[in-house]
Amino acid sequence: MLITRTSMLSGITRTIDIDVEPHEYQAWVSGQMIQNAMPHLSVSDREFLISGVTDDEWATLMNLEMEDGL
Protein backbone atom coordinates (compact mmCIF):
# COMPACT_ATOMS: atom_id res chain seq x y z
CA MET A 1 0.00 0.00 0.00
CA LEU A 2 1.39 3.41 -0.90
CA ILE A 3 1.57 5.56 2.23
CA THR A 4 2.29 9.28 2.14
CA ARG A 5 3.56 11.06 5.22
CA THR A 6 5.21 14.36 6.01
CA SER A 7 8.25 14.07 8.25
CA MET A 8 7.83 15.74 11.61
CA LEU A 9 11.60 16.42 11.57
CA SER A 10 12.18 17.87 8.11
CA GLY A 11 8.73 18.67 6.75
CA ILE A 12 9.53 16.64 3.63
CA THR A 13 6.60 14.65 2.22
CA ARG A 14 7.40 11.16 0.96
CA THR A 15 5.41 8.22 -0.36
CA ILE A 16 6.62 4.72 0.45
CA ASP A 17 5.18 1.35 -0.52
CA ILE A 18 4.63 -0.51 2.75
CA ASP A 19 3.48 -4.13 3.02
CA VAL A 20 0.23 -3.47 4.85
CA GLU A 21 -3.32 -4.52 4.11
CA PRO A 22 -6.13 -1.96 4.15
CA HIS A 23 -7.83 -3.68 7.11
CA GLU A 24 -4.58 -3.54 9.12
CA TYR A 25 -4.16 0.14 8.34
CA GLN A 26 -7.78 0.82 9.30
CA ALA A 27 -7.35 -1.05 12.58
CA TRP A 28 -4.44 1.24 13.45
CA VAL A 29 -6.25 4.41 12.35
CA SER A 30 -9.19 3.31 14.50
CA GLY A 31 -7.02 3.17 17.60
CA GLN A 32 -5.33 -0.22 17.75
CA MET A 33 -1.65 -0.07 18.70
CA ILE A 34 0.46 -0.14 15.55
CA GLN A 35 2.53 -3.13 16.69
CA ASN A 36 -0.69 -5.10 17.19
CA ALA A 37 -2.38 -3.96 13.99
CA MET A 38 0.72 -4.58 11.85
CA PRO A 39 3.08 -6.90 13.75
CA HIS A 40 4.92 -7.96 10.60
CA LEU A 41 6.20 -4.45 9.83
CA SER A 42 9.73 -3.39 10.65
CA VAL A 43 10.37 -0.74 13.26
CA SER A 44 11.39 1.58 10.40
CA ASP A 45 8.10 1.11 8.56
CA ARG A 46 6.09 1.65 11.74
CA GLU A 47 8.07 4.82 12.50
CA PHE A 48 7.39 6.13 9.01
CA LEU A 49 3.66 5.51 9.45
CA ILE A 50 3.60 7.27 12.81
CA SER A 51 5.93 10.22 12.21
CA GLY A 52 6.91 10.30 8.55
CA VAL A 53 10.55 10.05 9.60
CA THR A 54 12.85 7.73 7.65
CA ASP A 55 15.97 5.89 8.83
CA ASP A 56 18.11 8.30 6.82
CA GLU A 57 16.59 11.28 8.62
CA TRP A 58 17.20 9.72 12.03
CA ALA A 59 20.81 8.98 11.07
CA THR A 60 21.32 12.55 9.87
CA LEU A 61 19.82 13.94 13.08
CA MET A 62 22.03 11.74 15.23
CA ASN A 63 25.12 12.76 13.26
CA LEU A 64 24.27 16.45 13.63
CA GLU A 65 23.74 16.05 17.36
CA MET A 66 27.09 14.25 17.71
CA GLU A 67 28.85 17.01 15.76
CA ASP A 68 27.21 19.68 17.93
CA GLY A 69 28.07 17.79 21.12
CA LEU A 70 24.46 17.39 22.16
Backbone atoms as SQL, in Angstrom:
CREATE TABLE atoms (id INTEGER PRIMARY KEY, chain TEXT, resi INTEGER, resn TEXT, atom TEXT, x REAL, y REAL, z REAL);
INSERT INTO atoms VALUES
  (1, 'A', 1, 'MET', 'N', 0.846, -1.163, 0.000),
  (2, 'A', 1, 'MET', 'CA', 0.000, 0.000, 0.000),
  (3, 'A', 1, 'MET', 'C', 0.902, 1.240, 0.000),
  (4, 'A', 2, 'LEU', 'N', 0.622, 2.172, -0.864),
  (5, 'A', 2, 'LEU', 'CA', 1.387, 3.411, -0.898),
  (6, 'A', 2, 'LEU', 'C', 0.915, 4.316, 0.234),
  (7, 'A', 3, 'ILE', 'N', 1.858, 4.718, 1.069),
  (8, 'A', 3, 'ILE', 'CA', 1.572, 5.557, 2.231),
  (9, 'A', 3, 'ILE', 'C', 2.356, 6.857, 2.076),
  (10, 'A', 4, 'THR', 'N', 1.654, 7.965, 2.215),
  (11, 'A', 4, 'THR', 'CA', 2.294, 9.280, 2.135),
  (12, 'A', 4, 'THR', 'C', 2.271, 9.924, 3.511),
  (13, 'A', 5, 'ARG', 'N', 3.424, 10.380, 3.932),
  (14, 'A', 5, 'ARG', 'CA', 3.558, 11.056, 5.217),
  (15, 'A', 5, 'ARG', 'C', 4.499, 12.241, 5.058),
  (16, 'A', 6, 'THR', 'N', 4.308, 13.221, 5.927),
  (17, 'A', 6, 'THR', 'CA', 5.211, 14.364, 6.009),
  (18, 'A', 6, 'THR', 'C', 6.037, 14.201, 7.272),
  (19, 'A', 7, 'SER', 'N', 7.350, 14.259, 7.124),
  (20, 'A', 7, 'SER', 'CA', 8.255, 14.070, 8.248),
  (21, 'A', 7, 'SER', 'C', 8.079, 15.164, 9.283),
  (22, 'A', 8, 'MET', 'N', 7.932, 14.766, 10.537),
  (23, 'A', 8, 'MET', 'CA', 7.832, 15.737, 11.608),
  (24, 'A', 8, 'MET', 'C', 9.180, 16.384, 11.911),
  (25, 'A', 9, 'LEU', 'N', 10.269, 15.827, 11.374),
  (26, 'A', 9, 'LEU', 'CA', 11.595, 16.423, 11.566),
  (27, 'A', 9, 'LEU', 'C', 11.947, 17.422, 10.478),
  (28, 'A', 10, 'SER', 'N', 11.717, 17.045, 9.230),
  (29, 'A', 10, 'SER', 'CA', 12.180, 17.866, 8.113),
  (30, 'A', 10, 'SER', 'C', 11.068, 18.583, 7.358),
  (31, 'A', 11, 'GLY', 'N', 9.839, 18.109, 7.510),
  (32, 'A', 11, 'GLY', 'CA', 8.734, 18.674, 6.751),
  (33, 'A', 11, 'GLY', 'C', 8.644, 18.150, 5.324),
  (34, 'A', 12, 'ILE', 'N', 9.528, 17.226, 4.966),
  (35, 'A', 12, 'ILE', 'CA', 9.530, 16.636, 3.629),
  (36, 'A', 12, 'ILE', 'C', 8.428, 15.586, 3.546),
  (37, 'A', 13, 'THR', 'N', 7.666, 15.631, 2.455),
  (38, 'A', 13, 'THR', 'CA', 6.604, 14.650, 2.220),
  (39, 'A', 13, 'THR', 'C', 7.133, 13.564, 1.296),
  (40, 'A', 14, 'ARG', 'N', 6.941, 12.317, 1.737),
  (41, 'A', 14, 'ARG', 'CA', 7.395, 11.162, 0.962),
  (42, 'A', 14, 'ARG', 'C', 6.272, 10.145, 0.857),
  (43, 'A', 15, 'THR', 'N', 6.331, 9.339, -0.194),
  (44, 'A', 15, 'THR', 'CA', 5.411, 8.221, -0.363),
  (45, 'A', 15, 'THR', 'C', 6.241, 6.953, -0.441),
  (46, 'A', 16, 'ILE', 'N', 5.895, 5.983, 0.390),
  (47, 'A', 16, 'ILE', 'CA', 6.619, 4.717, 0.454),
  (48, 'A', 16, 'ILE', 'C', 5.612, 3.583, 0.325),
  (49, 'A', 17, 'ASP', 'N', 6.005, 2.539, -0.394),
  (50, 'A', 17, 'ASP', 'CA', 5.181, 1.345, -0.524),
  (51, 'A', 17, 'ASP', 'C', 5.468, 0.439, 0.668),
  (52, 'A', 18, 'ILE', 'N', 4.473, 0.286, 1.534),
  (53, 'A', 18, 'ILE', 'CA', 4.635, -0.506, 2.751),
  (54, 'A', 18, 'ILE', 'C', 3.710, -1.718, 2.671),
  (55, 'A', 19, 'ASP', 'N', 4.218, -2.868, 3.085),
  (56, 'A', 19, 'ASP', 'CA', 3.479, -4.131, 3.024),
  (57, 'A', 19, 'ASP', 'C', 2.417, -4.180, 4.125),
  (58, 'A', 20, 'VAL', 'N', 1.313, -3.499, 3.879),
  (59, 'A', 20, 'VAL', 'CA', 0.228, -3.467, 4.851),
  (60, 'A', 20, 'VAL', 'C', -1.097, -3.591, 4.103),
  (61, 'A', 21, 'GLU', 'N', -1.997, -4.334, 4.687),
  (62, 'A', 21, 'GLU', 'CA', -3.321, -4.523, 4.108),
  (63, 'A', 21, 'GLU', 'C', -4.242, -3.393, 4.574),
  (64, 'A', 22, 'PRO', 'N', -5.210, -3.035, 3.759),
  (65, 'A', 22, 'PRO', 'CA', -6.130, -1.956, 4.153),
  (66, 'A', 22, 'PRO', 'C', -6.798, -2.183, 5.513),
  (67, 'A', 23, 'HIS', 'N', -7.179, -3.429, 5.823),
  (68, 'A', 23, 'HIS', 'CA', -7.833, -3.676, 7.113),
  (69, 'A', 23, 'HIS', 'C', -6.861, -3.493, 8.284),
  (70, 'A', 24, 'GLU', 'N', -5.577, -3.768, 8.078),
  (71, 'A', 24, 'GLU', 'CA', -4.576, -3.536, 9.120),
  (72, 'A', 24, 'GLU', 'C', -4.395, -2.037, 9.353),
  (73, 'A', 25, 'TYR', 'N', -4.298, -1.308, 8.257),
  (74, 'A', 25, 'TYR', 'CA', -4.155, 0.140, 8.340),
  (75, 'A', 25, 'TYR', 'C', -5.366, 0.750, 9.044),
  (76, 'A', 26, 'GLN', 'N', -6.558, 0.297, 8.682),
  (77, 'A', 26, 'GLN', 'CA', -7.783, 0.819, 9.296),
  (78, 'A', 26, 'GLN', 'C', -7.834, 0.500, 10.787),
  (79, 'A', 27, 'ALA', 'N', -7.375, -0.686, 11.164),
  (80, 'A', 27, 'ALA', 'CA', -7.348, -1.055, 12.582),
  (81, 'A', 27, 'ALA', 'C', -6.474, -0.069, 13.359),
  (82, 'A', 28, 'TRP', 'N', -5.335, 0.286, 12.797),
  (83, 'A', 28, 'TRP', 'CA', -4.437, 1.239, 13.448),
  (84, 'A', 28, 'TRP', 'C', -5.071, 2.624, 13.508),
  (85, 'A', 29, 'VAL', 'N', -5.615, 3.084, 12.404),
  (86, 'A', 29, 'VAL', 'CA', -6.246, 4.409, 12.354),
  (87, 'A', 29, 'VAL', 'C', -7.407, 4.472, 13.360),
  (88, 'A', 30, 'SER', 'N', -8.051, 3.353, 13.582),
  (89, 'A', 30, 'SER', 'CA', -9.188, 3.307, 14.502),
  (90, 'A', 30, 'SER', 'C', -8.771, 3.205, 15.961),
  (91, 'A', 31, 'GLY', 'N', -7.475, 3.129, 16.215),
  (92, 'A', 31, 'GLY', 'CA', -7.016, 3.167, 17.601),
  (93, 'A', 31, 'GLY', 'C', -6.233, 1.979, 18.108),
  (94, 'A', 32, 'GLN', 'N', -6.121, 0.929, 17.306),
  (95, 'A', 32, 'GLN', 'CA', -5.330, -0.219, 17.746),
  (96, 'A', 32, 'GLN', 'C', -3.858, 0.165, 17.731),
  (97, 'A', 33, 'MET', 'N', -3.089, -0.351, 18.678),
  (98, 'A', 33, 'MET', 'CA', -1.653, -0.071, 18.701),
  (99, 'A', 33, 'MET', 'C', -1.021, -0.593, 17.421),
  (100, 'A', 34, 'ILE', 'N', -0.108, 0.187, 16.860),
  (101, 'A', 34, 'ILE', 'CA', 0.458, -0.145, 15.551),
  (102, 'A', 34, 'ILE', 'C', 1.145, -1.506, 15.558),
  (103, 'A', 35, 'GLN', 'N', 1.830, -1.845, 16.644),
  (104, 'A', 35, 'GLN', 'CA', 2.532, -3.133, 16.685),
  (105, 'A', 35, 'GLN', 'C', 1.554, -4.305, 16.751),
  (106, 'A', 36, 'ASN', 'N', 0.331, -4.057, 17.185),
  (107, 'A', 36, 'ASN', 'CA', -0.691, -5.103, 17.194),
  (108, 'A', 36, 'ASN', 'C', -1.427, -5.164, 15.862),
  (109, 'A', 37, 'ALA', 'N', -1.666, -4.009, 15.264),
  (110, 'A', 37, 'ALA', 'CA', -2.379, -3.963, 13.987),
  (111, 'A', 37, 'ALA', 'C', -1.517, -4.473, 12.838),
  (112, 'A', 38, 'MET', 'N', -0.202, -4.225, 12.935),
  (113, 'A', 38, 'MET', 'CA', 0.720, -4.581, 11.846),
  (114, 'A', 38, 'MET', 'C', 2.004, -5.181, 12.415),
  (115, 'A', 39, 'PRO', 'N', 1.913, -6.336, 13.075),
  (116, 'A', 39, 'PRO', 'CA', 3.083, -6.904, 13.754),
  (117, 'A', 39, 'PRO', 'C', 4.213, -7.325, 12.820),
  (118, 'A', 40, 'HIS', 'N', 3.913, -7.515, 11.554),
  (119, 'A', 40, 'HIS', 'CA', 4.925, -7.965, 10.596),
  (120, 'A', 40, 'HIS', 'C', 5.801, -6.830, 10.081),
  (121, 'A', 41, 'LEU', 'N', 5.416, -5.580, 10.346),
  (122, 'A', 41, 'LEU', 'CA', 6.204, -4.454, 9.834),
  (123, 'A', 41, 'LEU', 'C', 7.476, -4.249, 10.635),
  (124, 'A', 42, 'SER', 'N', 8.481, -3.732, 9.961),
  (125, 'A', 42, 'SER', 'CA', 9.731, -3.389, 10.647),
  (126, 'A', 42, 'SER', 'C', 9.505, -2.154, 11.508),
  (127, 'A', 43, 'VAL', 'N', 10.412, -1.941, 12.436),
  (128, 'A', 43, 'VAL', 'CA', 10.369, -0.738, 13.260),
  (129, 'A', 43, 'VAL', 'C', 10.438, 0.499, 12.369),
  (130, 'A', 44, 'SER', 'N', 11.245, 0.451, 11.323),
  (131, 'A', 44, 'SER', 'CA', 11.388, 1.581, 10.402),
  (132, 'A', 44, 'SER', 'C', 10.076, 1.905, 9.700),
  (133, 'A', 45, 'ASP', 'N', 9.375, 0.874, 9.230),
  (134, 'A', 45, 'ASP', 'CA', 8.101, 1.108, 8.563),
  (135, 'A', 45, 'ASP', 'C', 7.060, 1.668, 9.527),
  (136, 'A', 46, 'ARG', 'N', 7.043, 1.137, 10.752),
  (137, 'A', 46, 'ARG', 'CA', 6.088, 1.655, 11.739),
  (138, 'A', 46, 'ARG', 'C', 6.406, 3.106, 12.075),
  (139, 'A', 47, 'GLU', 'N', 7.671, 3.428, 12.203),
  (140, 'A', 47, 'GLU', 'CA', 8.067, 4.816, 12.500),
  (141, 'A', 47, 'GLU', 'C', 7.649, 5.751, 11.366),
  (142, 'A', 48, 'PHE', 'N', 7.814, 5.304, 10.142),
  (143, 'A', 48, 'PHE', 'CA', 7.395, 6.131, 9.012),
  (144, 'A', 48, 'PHE', 'C', 5.888, 6.372, 9.065),
  (145, 'A', 49, 'LEU', 'N', 5.112, 5.342, 9.358),
  (146, 'A', 49, 'LEU', 'CA', 3.664, 5.514, 9.454),
  (147, 'A', 49, 'LEU', 'C', 3.284, 6.511, 10.541),
  (148, 'A', 50, 'ILE', 'N', 3.946, 6.423, 11.672),
  (149, 'A', 50, 'ILE', 'CA', 3.604, 7.270, 12.815),
  (150, 'A', 50, 'ILE', 'C', 4.079, 8.713, 12.620),
  (151, 'A', 51, 'SER', 'N', 5.327, 8.882, 12.194),
  (152, 'A', 51, 'SER', 'CA', 5.933, 10.223, 12.210),
  (153, 'A', 51, 'SER', 'C', 6.372, 10.758, 10.857),
  (154, 'A', 52, 'GLY', 'N', 6.409, 9.879, 9.854),
  (155, 'A', 52, 'GLY', 'CA', 6.907, 10.302, 8.549),
  (156, 'A', 52, 'GLY', 'C', 8.416, 10.375, 8.470),
  (157, 'A', 53, 'VAL', 'N', 9.096, 9.984, 9.536),
  (158, 'A', 53, 'VAL', 'CA', 10.551, 10.050, 9.603),
  (159, 'A', 53, 'VAL', 'C', 11.151, 8.752, 9.069),
  (160, 'A', 54, 'THR', 'N', 12.169, 8.890, 8.229),
  (161, 'A', 54, 'THR', 'CA', 12.854, 7.727, 7.651),
  (162, 'A', 54, 'THR', 'C', 14.129, 7.425, 8.437),
  (163, 'A', 55, 'ASP', 'N', 14.695, 6.250, 8.203),
  (164, 'A', 55, 'ASP', 'CA', 15.969, 5.886, 8.832),
  (165, 'A', 55, 'ASP', 'C', 17.061, 6.888, 8.491),
  (166, 'A', 56, 'ASP', 'N', 17.099, 7.335, 7.234),
  (167, 'A', 56, 'ASP', 'CA', 18.115, 8.303, 6.823),
  (168, 'A', 56, 'ASP', 'C', 18.001, 9.606, 7.608),
  (169, 'A', 57, 'GLU', 'N', 16.770, 10.051, 7.845),
  (170, 'A', 57, 'GLU', 'CA', 16.591, 11.282, 8.625),
  (171, 'A', 57, 'GLU', 'C', 17.067, 11.108, 10.060),
  (172, 'A', 58, 'TRP', 'N', 16.735, 9.962, 10.664),
  (173, 'A', 58, 'TRP', 'CA', 17.200, 9.718, 12.033),
  (174, 'A', 58, 'TRP', 'C', 18.720, 9.709, 12.082),
  (175, 'A', 59, 'ALA', 'N', 19.349, 9.048, 11.111),
  (176, 'A', 59, 'ALA', 'CA', 20.812, 8.982, 11.073),
  (177, 'A', 59, 'ALA', 'C', 21.414, 10.374, 10.925),
  (178, 'A', 60, 'THR', 'N', 20.832, 11.185, 10.055),
  (179, 'A', 60, 'THR', 'CA', 21.317, 12.553, 9.872),
  (180, 'A', 60, 'THR', 'C', 21.175, 13.345, 11.159),
  (181, 'A', 61, 'LEU', 'N', 20.044, 13.228, 11.826),
  (182, 'A', 61, 'LEU', 'CA', 19.817, 13.936, 13.079),
  (183, 'A', 61, 'LEU', 'C', 20.832, 13.518, 14.132),
  (184, 'A', 62, 'MET', 'N', 21.073, 12.224, 14.242),
  (185, 'A', 62, 'MET', 'CA', 22.031, 11.736, 15.227),
  (186, 'A', 62, 'MET', 'C', 23.445, 12.240, 14.923),
  (187, 'A', 63, 'ASN', 'N', 23.804, 12.266, 13.645),
  (188, 'A', 63, 'ASN', 'CA', 25.124, 12.764, 13.256),
  (189, 'A', 63, 'ASN', 'C', 25.265, 14.246, 13.583),
  (190, 'A', 64, 'LEU', 'N', 24.237, 15.020, 13.322),
  (191, 'A', 64, 'LEU', 'CA', 24.274, 16.451, 13.632),
  (192, 'A', 64, 'LEU', 'C', 24.389, 16.687, 15.128),
  (193, 'A', 65, 'GLU', 'N', 23.667, 15.900, 15.916),
  (194, 'A', 65, 'GLU', 'CA', 23.740, 16.047, 17.358),
  (195, 'A', 65, 'GLU', 'C', 25.126, 15.683, 17.872),
  (196, 'A', 66, 'MET', 'N', 25.733, 14.643, 17.292),
  (197, 'A', 66, 'MET', 'CA', 27.086, 14.246, 17.710),
  (198, 'A', 66, 'MET', 'C', 28.092, 15.346, 17.369),
  (199, 'A', 67, 'GLU', 'N', 27.943, 15.934, 16.183),
  (200, 'A', 67, 'GLU', 'CA', 28.851, 17.006, 15.757),
  (201, 'A', 67, 'GLU', 'C', 28.703, 18.239, 16.651),
  (202, 'A', 68, 'ASP', 'N', 27.477, 18.505, 17.086),
  (203, 'A', 68, 'ASP', 'CA', 27.207, 19.682, 17.931),
  (204, 'A', 68, 'ASP', 'C', 27.471, 19.391, 19.406),
  (205, 'A', 69, 'GLY', 'N', 27.782, 18.154, 19.731),
  (206, 'A', 69, 'GLY', 'CA', 28.071, 17.793, 21.116),
  (207, 'A', 69, 'GLY', 'C', 26.837, 17.727, 21.986),
  (208, 'A', 70, 'LEU', 'N', 25.702, 17.475, 21.370),
  (209, 'A', 70, 'LEU', 'CA', 24.464, 17.386, 22.160),
  (210, 'A', 70, 'LEU', 'C', 24.305, 16.036, 22.781);
